[in-house]
Amino acid sequence: MSDRRPYLRSGVERAAIASQLRAAYEAGASVVELVEQHNISRSTVQRLLGEAGTDMRPPGQPALRPVRGPADLDRLVNSWLNGA
């Protein structure tokens, strides 16, 4: 039995997956995280992100993630104070 994903070949399903990947990527997920979450190859993730019109970050550049509350702010301040 084949492990291929026919929904990635073309059509509405492919566009929906591409849109989901773009939203996750723009929210801060890395390509590697998307590969692991969706069990598809790196090249497929990158192709789908391109099809969705995603502005790609340079390789290895982390996403800027917004501070979402006091816990995030405390973590950032502690990280800065500790030189991380």
N, C-alpha and C positions, 0 to 999 in steps of 0.2 A: 504494500500500500504506500502510495506517495505521500510525502510530508509537505508537498507544495501547497501554497495558499492561493487558490484560484481567485479570491476576492482582491488580490493585489495586482491582478493582470490588467484590468481596466474597469472603467465604469464608475458608478456612484459610490460603491464600497471603497474603491481605491481613493477617491477624492475625500471621502469621510475619514479614512485612516490618515491621509496626508494632513488634513485639517487638525486632527487630534494630535498628531506628532508636532505640528507647528505650534499649537497652543502650549503643549508641554515644554517644548524647546524655548519658546519665548518667555515662559514662566520660570525658566532657569535650569531645566533638565539638560544634561549633556547628551551628545550623540551616543556615547557608551551606555548611559542609563536607559535611553530609549531602545537601544539594541537589546539590552537585557530584559526590559519590561515587556517588549512585544515579540521577542524571540524571532527577530528578523535580522538579516545581515546589515553590517555598517553601510555598505554601498547602497542597499535598498533604502535605509533610513535617510541617507543623504540625498538620494534621488527623489524620494517623496517630499522631503523638506524643500527641495528645489522646485518641484512641481507646485507646491503650495505657496511659492513666492516668499519663502523665509529668507530674511537677511541673516547670513551665517556669521558667527563669531570666528575670529582666527583660532586655529587649533591650539588647545591648551589654555585658552583664555576663559577663566570662569565667568559665569553670568553674574551680573550685578543683581543681587536679590534685595528686595525692599525690606526695611525694618518693619515688622508686623506687630510689635508690641513691646512691653517692658522686658520680657525675657530675651528677645532678640537684641534689644539695646544693651542689656547687661552683658550678654555674650560678646557683642562687638567691643564694648568698652574693656572687658577683661582680656580679650584677645589683643587689643591695642596696647594695653598696659603691660602685657607679658611679652610683647614684641613679636607676636605671631602674625 
